[in-house]
Amino acid sequence: MEVQISFRRNPGLKSRTIRRKLEKVLSALGCHDRELSILFTDDSHMARLNERYRGKSGPTNVLAFPMGDPDDVDPRMMGDVVISTDTAEREARSLGETLEETVDRLLVHGLLHLLGFDHETGATDALRMEQEEARVMKLMEED
């Protein structure tokens, strides 16, 4: 399994810790031979991506770009997850979380999108994704 992590903006996040958590979750989800890329960026770059790929103005916290159809039989490259560290920092402050806790939640959210979950297709799908997020967050937190 390969997790590539890039920083366009890094407010003190540790690649090794992020990689370890993601590898643990991917392994628990049966994604042993998968690859994914994570980019941490700023709000201005995220706003451009959000406009280009979703037609929405302004930054968002996380975007996921699946490489293939989630129903494909075990595609090796899962895709890319992009997180705005500017937005993540604001969310962490407003929720009373550490930046790492917020980033963990956003990583799980993006990862689930790569696996085919979608909260924007209806209430049932949103609930299903929310439940899976809670389950995967517990996996990430276990030692």
MARBA-128366 format. One record per atom (N, C-alpha, C, CB): residue number from 1; atom name; z, x, y. Coordinates in Angstrom, 3 decimals. Each point is the difference from the previous one (the first is absolute). Glycine has a CB too. Example, Ala and Ser with C-alpha at 12.3 -4.5 7.8 and 13.67 -1.06 7.14 Angstrom:
<numars>
[numar 1 N [7.800 13.190 -5.690]]
[numar 1 CA [0.000 -0.890 1.190]]
[numar 1 C [0.000 0.900 1.200]]
[numar 1 CB [1.246 -1.892 -1.173]]
[numar 2 N [-1.966 1.542 2.223]]
[numar 2 CA [0.060 0.820 1.190]]
[numar 2 C [0.730 -0.770 1.090]]
[numar 2 CB [-2.145 1.184 -0.628]]
</numars>
This chain:
<numars>
[numar 1 N [0.000 0.852 -1.165]]
[numar 1 CA [0.000 -0.852 1.165]]
[numar 1 C [0.000 0.896 1.226]]
[numar 1 CB [1.217 -1.865 -1.227]]
[numar 2 N [-1.995 1.462 2.211]]
[numar 2 CA [-0.088 0.793 1.219]]
[numar 2 C [0.218 -0.893 1.207]]
[numar 2 CB [-1.578 1.608 -1.111]]
[numar 3 N [2.507 -1.190 1.960]]
[numar 3 CA [0.281 -0.703 1.245]]
[numar 3 C [-0.259 0.984 1.131]]
[numar 3 CB [1.736 -1.544 -1.090]]
[numar 4 N [-2.739 1.253 1.903]]
[numar 4 CA [-0.315 0.847 1.145]]
[numar 4 C [0.633 -0.618 1.238]]
[numar 4 CB [-2.177 0.783 -1.057]]
[numar 5 N [2.910 0.033 1.801]]
[numar 5 CA [0.685 -0.483 1.198]]
[numar 5 C [-0.466 0.826 1.184]]
[numar 5 CB [2.017 -0.747 -1.342]]
[numar 6 N [-2.460 0.051 2.389]]
[numar 6 CA [-0.448 0.659 1.225]]
[numar 6 C [0.751 -0.590 1.186]]
[numar 6 CB [-2.289 0.438 -0.996]]
[numar 7 N [2.520 0.409 1.974]]
[numar 7 CA [0.687 -0.441 1.208]]
[numar 7 C [-0.883 0.234 1.215]]
[numar 7 CB [2.228 0.496 -1.052]]
[numar 8 N [-2.537 -1.544 1.746]]
[numar 8 CA [-0.603 0.110 1.321]]
[numar 8 C [1.142 -0.010 1.026]]
[numar 8 CB [-2.177 -1.162 -0.760]]
[numar 9 N [3.269 0.508 0.373]]
[numar 9 CA [1.242 -0.009 0.785]]
[numar 9 C [1.168 -0.040 -0.976]]
[numar 9 CB [-1.117 -1.184 1.970]]
[numar 10 N [2.014 2.167 -1.851]]
[numar 10 CA [1.145 0.062 -0.908]]
[numar 10 C [1.302 0.098 0.791]]
[numar 10 CB [-1.435 1.102 -1.753]]
[numar 11 N [2.225 -2.176 1.741]]
[numar 11 CA [1.290 0.025 0.693]]
[numar 11 C [1.134 0.538 -0.874]]
[numar 11 CB [-0.783 -1.929 1.352]]
[numar 12 N [0.472 2.848 -2.252]]
[numar 12 CA [1.036 0.610 -0.833]]
[numar 12 C [0.041 -0.484 -1.438]]
[numar 12 CB [1.272 0.243 2.050]]
[numar 13 N [-2.311 -0.926 -2.491]]
[numar 13 CA [-0.060 -0.456 -1.394]]
[numar 13 C [-0.293 1.188 -0.918]]
[numar 13 CB [-0.790 -2.295 0.742]]
[numar 14 N [1.296 2.241 -1.959]]
[numar 14 CA [-0.167 1.106 -0.947]]
[numar 14 C [-0.999 -0.373 -1.093]]
[numar 14 CB [2.356 0.758 0.465]]
[numar 15 N [-3.463 -0.024 -0.516]]
[numar 15 CA [-1.054 -0.260 -0.989]]
[numar 15 C [0.536 0.012 -1.420]]
[numar 15 CB [-1.646 1.015 1.553]]
[numar 16 N [2.483 -0.052 -1.868]]
[numar 16 CA [0.507 0.147 -1.366]]
[numar 16 C [0.788 -1.238 -0.431]]
[numar 16 CB [0.097 2.491 0.322]]
[numar 17 N [0.741 -3.012 0.568]]
[numar 17 CA [0.801 -1.189 -0.311]]
[numar 17 C [-0.893 -1.218 -0.186]]
[numar 17 CB [1.924 0.952 1.297]]
[numar 18 N [-2.888 -1.109 -0.406]]
[numar 18 CA [-0.931 -1.133 -0.087]]
[numar 18 C [-0.791 0.076 -1.300]]
[numar 18 CB [-0.172 -0.095 2.517]]
[numar 19 N [-0.350 1.269 -2.830]]
[numar 19 CA [-0.796 0.181 -1.221]]
[numar 19 C [0.834 -0.315 -1.244]]
[numar 19 CB [-1.382 1.759 1.166]]
[numar 20 N [2.615 -1.270 -1.199]]
[numar 20 CA [0.885 -0.237 -1.151]]
[numar 20 C [0.244 -1.497 -0.197]]
[numar 20 CB [1.104 2.233 0.389]]
[numar 21 N [-0.830 -2.946 0.685]]
[numar 21 CA [0.237 -1.446 -0.093]]
[numar 21 C [-1.249 -0.730 -0.480]]
[numar 21 CB [1.695 0.169 1.841]]
[numar 22 N [-2.845 0.189 -1.279]]
[numar 22 CA [-1.238 -0.675 -0.398]]
[numar 22 C [-0.358 0.296 -1.449]]
[numar 22 CB [-0.790 0.122 2.362]]
[numar 23 N [0.963 1.114 -2.795]]
[numar 23 CA [-0.299 0.341 -1.389]]
[numar 23 C [0.904 -0.775 -0.954]]
[numar 23 CB [-0.745 2.285 0.725]]
[numar 24 N [1.999 -2.440 -0.359]]
[numar 24 CA [0.946 -0.763 -0.813]]
[numar 24 C [-0.449 -1.451 -0.123]]
[numar 24 CB [1.861 1.522 0.728]]
[numar 25 N [-2.229 -2.132 0.393]]
[numar 25 CA [-0.431 -1.401 0.003]]
[numar 25 C [-1.312 -0.162 -0.754]]
[numar 25 CB [1.159 -0.352 2.193]]
[numar 26 N [-2.116 1.233 -1.942]]
[numar 26 CA [-1.291 -0.093 -0.685]]
[numar 26 C [0.178 0.134 -1.506]]
[numar 26 CB [-1.143 0.946 2.022]]
[numar 27 N [1.996 -0.034 -2.435]]
[numar 27 CA [0.263 0.171 -1.427]]
[numar 27 C [0.622 -1.261 -0.587]]
[numar 27 CB [0.300 2.466 0.349]]
[numar 28 N [0.674 -3.036 0.349]]
[numar 28 CA [0.661 -1.224 -0.481]]
[numar 28 C [-0.967 -1.179 -0.070]]
[numar 28 CB [2.145 0.822 0.977]]
[numar 29 N [-3.168 -0.807 -0.121]]
[numar 29 CA [-0.993 -1.076 0.013]]
[numar 29 C [-1.149 0.254 -0.974]]
[numar 29 CB [0.597 -0.429 2.375]]
[numar 30 N [-0.522 1.540 -3.116]]
[numar 30 CA [-1.045 0.308 -0.971]]
[numar 30 C [-1.244 0.612 0.612]]
[numar 30 CB [0.866 -1.846 -1.345]]
[numar 31 N [-0.732 2.421 2.516]]
[numar 31 CA [-1.143 0.603 0.707]]
[numar 31 C [0.053 1.523 -0.120]]
[numar 31 CB [-0.062 -1.945 1.619]]
[numar 32 N [0.255 2.448 -2.837]]
[numar 32 CA [0.214 1.429 -0.238]]
[numar 32 C [-1.165 0.874 0.443]]
[numar 32 CB [1.427 -0.641 -1.897]]
[numar 33 N [-2.651 0.192 1.681]]
[numar 33 CA [-1.167 0.833 0.276]]
[numar 33 C [-0.691 -0.369 1.299]]
[numar 33 CB [-0.289 0.270 -2.431]]
[numar 34 N [0.980 -0.919 3.303]]
[numar 34 CA [-0.605 -0.467 1.246]]
[numar 34 C [0.186 1.012 1.123]]
[numar 34 CB [0.409 -2.357 -0.715]]
[numar 35 N [-1.244 2.209 1.721]]
[numar 35 CA [0.084 0.819 1.203]]
[numar 35 C [0.042 -0.929 1.200]]
[numar 35 CB [-1.240 1.925 -1.100]]
[numar 36 N [1.968 -1.504 2.119]]
[numar 36 CA [-0.055 -0.726 1.251]]
[numar 36 C [0.254 0.944 1.147]]
[numar 36 CB [0.751 -2.089 -1.133]]
[numar 37 N [-1.154 1.644 2.300]]
[numar 37 CA [0.126 0.786 1.212]]
[numar 37 C [0.842 -0.781 0.998]]
[numar 37 CB [-2.234 1.128 -0.406]]
[numar 38 N [3.148 -0.428 1.060]]
[numar 38 CA [0.853 -0.597 1.022]]
[numar 38 C [-0.247 0.748 1.304]]
[numar 38 CB [1.764 -0.696 -1.715]]
[numar 39 N [-2.005 -0.047 2.788]]
[numar 39 CA [-0.151 0.596 1.328]]
[numar 39 C [1.034 -0.608 0.925]]
[numar 39 CB [-2.471 0.394 -0.365]]
[numar 40 N [3.243 0.464 1.005]]
[numar 40 CA [0.932 -0.427 1.039]]
[numar 40 C [-0.653 0.321 1.337]]
[numar 40 CB [2.063 0.386 -1.482]]
[numar 41 N [-2.179 -1.402 2.340]]
[numar 41 CA [-0.737 0.163 1.239]]
[numar 41 C [0.766 -0.614 1.161]]
[numar 41 CB [-2.152 -0.014 -1.276]]
[numar 42 N [1.511 -0.020 2.442]]
[numar 42 CA [0.629 -0.582 1.183]]
[numar 42 C [-0.607 -1.371 0.305]]
[numar 42 CB [0.451 2.312 0.910]]
[numar 43 N [0.134 -3.001 0.059]]
[numar 43 CA [-0.448 -1.354 0.330]]
[numar 43 C [-1.441 -0.058 0.497]]
[numar 43 CB [2.347 -0.531 0.543]]
[numar 44 N [-2.782 1.519 0.231]]
[numar 44 CA [-1.363 -0.080 0.536]]
[numar 44 C [-1.037 0.092 -1.123]]
[numar 44 CB [0.800 1.028 2.156]]
[numar 45 N [-0.593 -0.140 -3.101]]
[numar 45 CA [-0.911 0.113 -1.142]]
[numar 45 C [0.075 -1.255 -0.870]]
[numar 45 CB [0.259 2.509 0.030]]
[numar 46 N [0.955 -3.005 -0.260]]
[numar 46 CA [0.173 -1.208 -0.809]]
[numar 46 C [-0.672 -1.200 0.669]]
[numar 46 CB [2.171 0.912 -0.896]]
[numar 47 N [-2.083 -1.011 2.214]]
[numar 47 CA [-0.639 -1.116 0.713]]
[numar 47 C [-1.513 0.041 -0.199]]
[numar 47 CB [1.855 0.006 1.711]]
[numar 48 N [-2.430 1.183 -1.683]]
[numar 48 CA [-1.455 0.120 -0.232]]
[numar 48 C [-0.361 -0.426 -1.419]]
[numar 48 CB [-0.112 1.879 1.666]]
[numar 49 N [0.902 -1.458 -2.650]]
[numar 49 CA [-0.254 -0.397 -1.389]]
[numar 49 C [0.160 -1.508 -0.177]]
[numar 49 CB [0.789 2.254 -0.777]]
[numar 50 N [0.237 -2.817 1.377]]
[numar 50 CA [0.272 -1.428 -0.112]]
[numar 50 C [-1.141 -0.820 0.608]]
[numar 50 CB [2.473 0.473 0.078]]
[numar 51 N [-2.983 -0.017 1.049]]
[numar 51 CA [-1.131 -0.687 0.644]]
[numar 51 C [-1.258 0.124 -0.861]]
[numar 51 CB [0.997 0.459 2.278]]
[numar 52 N [-1.256 0.736 -2.740]]
[numar 52 CA [-1.234 0.253 -0.756]]
[numar 52 C [-0.034 -0.735 -1.338]]
[numar 52 CB [-0.126 2.223 1.097]]
[numar 53 N [1.225 -2.199 -1.829]]
[numar 53 CA [-0.019 -0.527 -1.366]]
[numar 53 C [0.560 -1.407 -0.153]]
[numar 53 CB [0.200 2.316 -0.726]]
[numar 54 N [0.593 -2.769 1.702]]
[numar 54 CA [0.562 -1.350 -0.106]]
[numar 54 C [-0.383 -0.890 1.175]]
[numar 54 CB [1.887 0.965 -1.277]]
[numar 55 N [-2.531 -0.379 2.291]]
[numar 55 CA [-0.386 -0.771 1.170]]
[numar 55 C [1.181 -0.465 0.828]]
[numar 55 CB [-1.985 -0.714 -1.246]]
[numar 56 N [3.109 1.424 1.137]]
[numar 56 CA [1.206 -0.375 0.740]]
[numar 56 C [0.335 1.098 0.999]]
[numar 56 CB [0.861 -1.348 -1.963]]
[numar 57 N [-0.472 0.936 3.171]]
[numar 57 CA [0.312 0.995 1.023]]
[numar 57 C [1.447 0.461 -0.123]]
[numar 57 CB [-1.705 -1.029 1.527]]
[numar 58 N [1.920 2.250 -1.131]]
[numar 58 CA [1.333 0.584 -0.025]]
[numar 58 C [0.332 0.625 -1.339]]
[numar 58 CB [0.693 -1.666 1.677]]
[numar 59 N [0.381 2.457 -1.681]]
[numar 59 CA [0.401 0.665 -1.242]]
[numar 59 C [0.703 -0.963 -0.944]]
[numar 59 CB [0.209 2.150 1.246]]
[numar 60 N [-0.165 -1.775 -2.490]]
[numar 60 CA [0.794 -0.695 -1.009]]
[numar 60 C [0.849 1.056 -0.698]]
[numar 60 CB [-1.761 -1.845 -0.330]]
[numar 61 N [2.678 1.435 -0.503]]
[numar 61 CA [0.888 0.978 -0.631]]
[numar 61 C [-0.658 0.737 -1.163]]
[numar 61 CB [1.910 -1.426 0.676]]
[numar 62 N [-2.687 0.700 -1.498]]
[numar 62 CA [-0.601 0.617 -1.183]]
[numar 62 C [-1.341 -0.658 -0.305]]
[numar 62 CB [2.289 0.545 -0.914]]
[numar 63 N [-3.242 0.272 0.512]]
[numar 63 CA [-1.298 -0.474 -0.489]]
[numar 63 C [-0.238 0.627 -1.367]]
[numar 63 CB [-0.927 -0.268 2.368]]
[numar 64 N [0.272 -0.479 -3.228]]
[numar 64 CA [-0.342 0.505 -1.334]]
[numar 64 C [-1.494 -0.163 -0.208]]
[numar 64 CB [2.296 -0.581 -0.909]]
[numar 65 N [-2.910 1.610 0.366]]
[numar 65 CA [-1.433 0.006 -0.257]]
[numar 65 C [-0.238 0.294 -1.478]]
[numar 65 CB [-0.487 0.748 2.375]]
[numar 66 N [0.396 -1.796 -3.198]]
[numar 66 CA [-0.253 0.220 -1.429]]
[numar 66 C [-1.370 0.641 -0.214]]
[numar 66 CB [1.461 -1.973 -0.562]]
[numar 67 N [-1.543 2.867 -0.415]]
[numar 67 CA [-1.267 0.662 -0.297]]
[numar 67 C [-0.927 -0.869 -0.825]]
[numar 67 CB [1.176 2.163 0.102]]
[numar 68 N [-0.631 -3.028 -0.889]]
[numar 68 CA [-0.840 -0.824 -0.857]]
[numar 68 C [0.618 -1.358 -0.185]]
[numar 68 CB [-0.839 2.022 -1.163]]
[numar 69 N [0.269 -2.771 0.285]]
[numar 69 CA [0.508 -1.324 -0.336]]
[numar 69 C [1.296 0.168 -0.788]]
[numar 69 CB [-2.350 -0.990 -0.026]]
[numar 70 N [3.444 0.332 0.455]]
[numar 70 CA [1.262 0.139 -0.741]]
[numar 70 C [-0.104 -0.429 -1.458]]
[numar 70 CB [1.180 -0.377 2.133]]
[numar 71 N [-2.203 -0.417 -2.479]]
[numar 71 CA [-0.168 -0.444 -1.379]]
[numar 71 C [-0.780 0.992 -0.856]]
[numar 71 CB [0.087 -2.324 0.835]]
[numar 72 N [-0.619 3.395 -0.215]]
[numar 72 CA [-0.697 1.027 -0.775]]
[numar 72 C [0.970 0.589 -1.014]]
[numar 72 CB [-1.550 0.526 1.942]]
[numar 73 N [1.011 -0.115 -3.060]]
[numar 73 CA [0.841 0.597 -1.026]]
[numar 73 C [0.365 1.415 0.432]]
[numar 73 CB [-1.082 -1.410 -1.816]]
[numar 74 N [2.317 1.554 2.274]]
[numar 74 CA [0.595 1.288 0.331]]
[numar 74 C [-0.871 0.924 0.846]]
[numar 74 CB [1.226 -0.230 -2.089]]
[numar 75 N [-1.610 -0.184 3.306]]
[numar 75 CA [-0.704 0.951 0.855]]
[numar 75 C [0.968 1.120 0.385]]
[numar 75 CB [-1.548 -1.826 0.888]]
[numar 76 N [1.097 3.059 -0.946]]
[numar 76 CA [0.883 1.140 0.243]]
[numar 76 C [0.511 0.034 1.447]]
[numar 76 CB [-1.242 1.268 -1.768]]
[numar 77 N [0.347 -1.368 2.734]]
[numar 77 CA [0.401 0.048 1.403]]
[numar 77 C [0.361 -1.398 0.470]]
[numar 77 CB [-1.483 1.996 0.409]]
[numar 78 N [2.744 -2.197 -0.077]]
[numar 78 CA [0.463 -1.321 0.426]]
[numar 78 C [-0.481 -0.333 1.405]]
[numar 78 CB [2.004 0.261 -1.463]]
[numar 79 N [-1.901 0.703 2.371]]
[numar 79 CA [-0.404 -0.236 1.379]]
[numar 79 C [0.909 0.723 0.970]]
[numar 79 CB [-0.915 -2.206 -0.667]]
[numar 80 N [0.893 1.710 1.900]]
[numar 80 CA [0.732 0.633 1.090]]
[numar 80 C [0.988 -0.983 0.613]]
[numar 80 CB [-1.958 1.509 0.459]]
[numar 81 N [3.108 -0.990 -0.074]]
[numar 81 CA [0.985 -0.760 0.762]]
[numar 81 C [0.204 0.749 1.315]]
[numar 81 CB [1.162 -0.921 -2.114]]
[numar 82 N [-1.250 0.190 3.221]]
[numar 82 CA [0.189 0.583 1.331]]
[numar 82 C [1.209 -0.673 0.636]]
[numar 82 CB [-2.494 0.501 0.261]]
[numar 83 N [3.415 0.306 0.242]]
[numar 83 CA [1.219 -0.514 0.627]]
[numar 83 C [0.100 0.547 1.415]]
[numar 83 CB [1.162 -0.167 -2.243]]
[numar 84 N [-0.902 -0.717 3.195]]
[numar 84 CA [0.264 0.436 1.368]]
[numar 84 C [1.472 0.355 0.110]]
[numar 84 CB [-1.862 -1.456 0.926]]
[numar 85 N [2.138 2.735 -0.681]]
[numar 85 CA [1.397 0.405 0.139]]
[numar 85 C [0.592 -0.517 1.309]]
[numar 85 CB [-0.468 2.045 -1.378]]
[numar 86 N [-0.369 -2.259 2.400]]
[numar 86 CA [0.499 -0.595 1.246]]
[numar 86 C [0.548 -1.400 -0.277]]
[numar 86 CB [-1.674 1.341 1.353]]
[numar 87 N [0.873 -2.156 -2.032]]
[numar 87 CA [0.418 -1.365 -0.325]]
[numar 87 C [1.181 0.017 -0.964]]
[numar 87 CB [-2.352 -0.814 0.358]]
[numar 88 N [2.323 1.717 -1.325]]
[numar 88 CA [1.103 0.097 -0.964]]
[numar 88 C [1.314 0.342 0.704]]
[numar 88 CB [-1.629 0.719 -1.778]]
[numar 89 N [1.572 0.164 2.761]]
[numar 89 CA [1.219 0.346 0.742]]
[numar 89 C [0.545 -1.212 0.757]]
[numar 89 CB [-0.824 2.364 0.226]]
[numar 90 N [-0.059 -3.134 0.406]]
[numar 90 CA [0.449 -1.206 0.715]]
[numar 90 C [0.601 -1.014 -0.974]]
[numar 90 CB [-1.778 0.373 1.750]]
[numar 91 N [1.115 -0.566 -2.888]]
[numar 91 CA [0.519 -0.935 -1.008]]
[numar 91 C [1.365 0.446 -0.515]]
[numar 91 CB [-2.351 -0.572 -0.657]]
[numar 92 N [2.495 1.853 0.405]]
[numar 92 CA [1.278 0.517 -0.504]]
[numar 92 C [1.121 -0.296 0.996]]
[numar 92 CB [-1.214 1.820 -1.263]]
[numar 93 N [0.955 -1.556 2.539]]
[numar 93 CA [1.018 -0.278 1.022]]
[numar 93 C [0.336 -1.483 0.054]]
[numar 93 CB [-0.813 1.959 1.323]]
[numar 94 N [-0.212 -2.811 -1.346]]
[numar 94 CA [0.253 -1.444 0.137]]
[numar 94 C [0.687 -0.583 -1.237]]
[numar 94 CB [-2.003 -0.158 1.491]]
[numar 95 N [1.787 0.757 -2.663]]
[numar 95 CA [0.609 -0.500 -1.232]]
[numar 95 C [1.318 0.697 -0.351]]
[numar 95 CB [-2.288 -0.536 -0.790]]
[numar 96 N [2.643 1.556 1.579]]
[numar 96 CA [1.213 0.750 -0.302]]
[numar 96 C [-0.125 0.849 -1.248]]
[numar 96 CB [1.277 -1.786 1.096]]
[numar 97 N [-2.495 2.225 -1.389]]
[numar 97 CA [-0.265 0.846 -1.171]]
[numar 97 C [-0.241 1.431 0.459]]
[numar 97 CB [-0.982 -1.961 -1.271]]
[numar 98 N [1.038 2.884 0.326]]
[numar 98 CA [-0.467 1.350 0.288]]
[numar 98 C [-1.523 -0.018 -0.056]]
[numar 98 CB [2.122 1.066 -0.954]]
[numar 99 N [-2.737 -0.066 1.552]]
[numar 99 CA [-1.458 0.103 -0.070]]
[numar 99 C [-0.449 0.111 -1.453]]
[numar 99 CB [-0.053 1.104 2.266]]
[numar 100 N [0.793 -0.361 -3.075]]
[numar 100 CA [-0.362 0.180 -1.405]]
[numar 100 C [0.013 -1.327 -0.756]]
[numar 100 CB [0.940 2.318 0.087]]
[numar 101 N [0.045 -3.170 0.193]]
[numar 101 CA [0.055 -1.314 -0.657]]
[numar 101 C [-1.205 -0.855 0.379]]
[numar 101 CB [2.506 0.123 -0.007]]
[numar 102 N [-2.852 -0.097 1.276]]
[numar 102 CA [-1.161 -0.772 0.453]]
[numar 102 C [-1.274 0.546 -0.616]]
[numar 102 CB [1.172 -0.526 2.149]]
[numar 103 N [-1.324 1.842 -2.162]]
[numar 103 CA [-1.195 0.613 -0.586]]
[numar 103 C [-0.079 -0.316 -1.491]]
[numar 103 CB [0.085 1.847 1.716]]
[numar 104 N [1.025 -1.806 -2.428]]
[numar 104 CA [-0.004 -0.358 -1.426]]
[numar 104 C [-0.539 -1.416 -0.189]]
[numar 104 CB [1.966 1.530 -0.409]]
[numar 105 N [-1.478 -2.458 1.220]]
[numar 105 CA [-0.438 -1.397 -0.101]]
[numar 105 C [-1.497 -0.123 0.293]]
[numar 105 CB [2.303 -0.768 0.679]]
[numar 106 N [-2.778 1.493 0.335]]
[numar 106 CA [-1.423 -0.052 0.343]]
[numar 106 C [-0.858 0.653 -1.080]]
[numar 106 CB [0.612 0.032 2.425]]
[numar 107 N [-0.119 1.037 -3.029]]
[numar 107 CA [-0.729 0.634 -1.108]]
[numar 107 C [-0.151 -0.965 -1.167]]
[numar 107 CB [0.873 2.244 0.704]]
[numar 108 N [0.204 -2.926 -1.055]]
[numar 108 CA [-0.050 -0.968 -1.103]]
[numar 108 C [-0.957 -1.131 0.352]]
[numar 108 CB [2.371 0.568 -0.662]]
[numar 109 N [-2.304 -1.051 1.884]]
[numar 109 CA [-0.882 -1.085 0.435]]
[numar 109 C [-1.471 0.423 -0.130]]
[numar 109 CB [1.790 -0.828 1.595]]
[numar 110 N [-2.104 2.018 -1.085]]
[numar 110 CA [-1.370 0.498 -0.088]]
[numar 110 C [-0.441 0.228 -1.431]]
[numar 110 CB [0.304 1.050 2.209]]
[numar 111 N [0.579 -0.498 -3.021]]
[numar 111 CA [-0.303 0.239 -1.412]]
[numar 111 C [-0.318 -1.308 -0.716]]
[numar 111 CB [1.493 2.015 0.026]]
[numar 112 N [-0.718 -3.051 0.244]]
[numar 112 CA [-0.258 -1.298 -0.639]]
[numar 112 C [-1.348 -0.572 0.427]]
[numar 112 CB [2.466 -0.422 -0.087]]
[numar 113 N [-2.847 0.645 1.337]]
[numar 113 CA [-1.342 -0.428 0.413]]
[numar 113 C [-1.068 0.737 -0.818]]
[numar 113 CB [0.856 -0.480 2.338]]
[numar 114 N [-0.645 1.774 -2.583]]
[numar 114 CA [-0.960 0.760 -0.809]]
[numar 114 C [-0.076 -0.534 -1.422]]
[numar 114 CB [0.453 2.015 1.400]]
[numar 115 N [0.638 -2.600 -1.867]]
[numar 115 CA [0.046 -0.556 -1.356]]
[numar 115 C [-0.464 -1.449 -0.057]]
[numar 115 CB [1.868 1.549 -0.495]]
[numar 116 N [-2.341 -2.071 1.633]]
[numar 116 CA [-0.589 -1.336 0.004]]
[numar 116 C [0.873 -1.117 0.530]]
[numar 116 CB [-1.269 0.779 -1.878]]
[numar 117 N [2.483 -0.480 2.298]]
[numar 117 CA [0.856 -1.034 0.581]]
[numar 117 C [-0.469 -0.302 1.423]]
[numar 117 CB [1.964 0.747 -1.428]]
[numar 118 N [-1.835 -2.014 1.842]]
[numar 118 CA [-0.426 -0.390 1.343]]
[numar 118 C [0.875 -1.143 0.491]]
[numar 118 CB [-2.373 0.733 -0.477]]
[numar 119 N [3.055 -0.516 1.582]]
[numar 119 CA [0.902 -1.010 0.559]]
[numar 119 C [-0.705 -0.912 0.996]]
[numar 119 CB [1.888 1.584 -0.323]]
[numar 120 N [-3.155 -1.322 0.602]]
[numar 120 CA [-0.727 -0.787 0.999]]
[numar 120 C [-0.909 -1.053 -0.623]]
[numar 120 CB [0.090 1.967 1.498]]
[numar 121 N [0.025 -2.187 -2.790]]
[numar 121 CA [-0.879 -0.964 -0.682]]
[numar 121 C [0.714 -1.287 -0.379]]
[numar 121 CB [-1.301 1.914 -0.864]]
[numar 122 N [2.520 -2.086 1.350]]
[numar 122 CA [0.722 -1.238 -0.278]]
[numar 122 C [1.466 0.244 -0.282]]
[numar 122 CB [-2.091 -0.961 -0.883]]
[numar 123 N [2.868 -0.107 0.940]]
[numar 123 CA [1.452 0.095 -0.164]]
[numar 123 C [0.399 0.509 -1.382]]
[numar 123 CB [0.238 -1.861 1.629]]
[numar 124 N [-0.947 1.426 -2.658]]
[numar 124 CA [0.332 0.431 -1.364]]
[numar 124 C [-0.217 1.495 -0.156]]
[numar 124 CB [-0.627 -2.263 -0.879]]
[numar 125 N [-0.515 2.756 1.385]]
[numar 125 CA [-0.288 1.434 -0.079]]
[numar 125 C [0.986 0.804 0.841]]
[numar 125 CB [-2.421 -0.520 -0.382]]
[numar 126 N [2.793 -0.014 1.541]]
[numar 126 CA [0.971 0.687 0.859]]
[numar 126 C [1.346 0.128 -0.705]]
[numar 126 CB [-1.177 -0.879 2.040]]
[numar 127 N [1.618 -0.188 -2.690]]
[numar 127 CA [1.269 0.029 -0.733]]
[numar 127 C [-0.072 0.977 -1.169]]
[numar 127 CB [0.434 -2.385 0.660]]
[numar 128 N [-1.547 2.375 -1.375]]
[numar 128 CA [-0.194 0.913 -1.131]]
[numar 128 C [0.074 1.459 0.468]]
[numar 128 CB [-1.436 -1.734 -1.159]]
[numar 129 N [0.789 2.020 2.298]]
[numar 129 CA [0.017 1.362 0.522]]
[numar 129 C [1.402 0.378 0.476]]
[numar 129 CB [-2.412 -0.231 0.672]]
[numar 130 N [3.092 -0.684 -0.018]]
[numar 130 CA [1.362 0.255 0.472]]
[numar 130 C [0.932 0.316 -1.174]]
[numar 130 CB [-0.400 -1.530 1.965]]
[numar 131 N [0.275 0.780 -3.042]]
[numar 131 CA [0.829 0.242 -1.189]]
[numar 131 C [-0.322 1.353 -0.630]]
[numar 131 CB [0.119 -2.473 -0.404]]
[numar 132 N [-1.397 2.809 0.351]]
[numar 132 CA [-0.392 1.291 -0.574]]
[numar 132 C [0.474 1.146 0.889]]
[numar 132 CB [-2.005 -1.077 -1.077]]
[numar 133 N [1.939 0.894 2.393]]
[numar 133 CA [0.517 1.024 0.916]]
[numar 133 C [1.475 0.269 -0.274]]
[numar 133 CB [-1.672 -0.703 1.741]]
[numar 134 N [2.460 -0.356 -1.901]]
[numar 134 CA [1.434 0.160 -0.273]]
[numar 134 C [0.215 0.745 -1.316]]
[numar 134 CB [0.487 -2.122 1.270]]
[numar 135 N [-1.266 1.780 -2.282]]
[numar 135 CA [0.125 0.654 -1.307]]
[numar 135 C [-0.360 1.483 0.087]]
[numar 135 CB [-0.537 -2.181 -1.121]]
[numar 136 N [-0.562 2.491 1.809]]
[numar 136 CA [-0.456 1.386 0.106]]
[numar 136 C [0.949 0.818 0.878]]
[numar 136 CB [-2.380 -0.764 -0.310]]
[numar 137 N [2.931 0.154 1.348]]
[numar 137 CA [0.976 0.714 0.830]]
[numar 137 C [1.212 0.404 -0.835]]
[numar 137 CB [-0.770 -1.277 2.031]]
[numar 138 N [1.197 0.414 -2.938]]
[numar 138 CA [1.121 0.350 -0.882]]
[numar 138 C [-0.371 1.175 -0.896]]
[numar 138 CB [0.787 -2.388 0.035]]
[numar 139 N [-2.025 2.405 -0.537]]
[numar 139 CA [-0.462 1.129 -0.818]]
[numar 139 C [0.043 1.292 0.804]]
[numar 139 CB [-1.474 -1.546 -1.326]]
[numar 140 N [1.057 1.465 2.589]]
[numar 140 CA [-0.047 1.181 0.852]]
[numar 140 C [1.408 0.538 0.265]]
[numar 140 CB [-2.110 -0.864 1.060]]
[numar 141 N [3.071 -0.038 -0.953]]
[numar 141 CA [1.368 0.390 0.347]]
[numar 141 C [0.809 0.487 -1.192]]
[numar 141 CB [-0.099 -1.642 1.829]]
[numar 142 N [-0.330 1.319 -3.057]]
[numar 142 CA [0.742 0.415 -1.197]]
[numar 142 C [-0.077 1.502 -0.192]]
[numar 142 CB [-0.461 -2.215 -1.054]]
[numar 143 N [1.542 2.755 0.533]]
[numar 143 CA [0.001 1.441 -0.332]]
[numar 143 C [0.020 0.213 -1.474]]
[numar 143 CB [1.165 0.493 2.098]]
</numars>
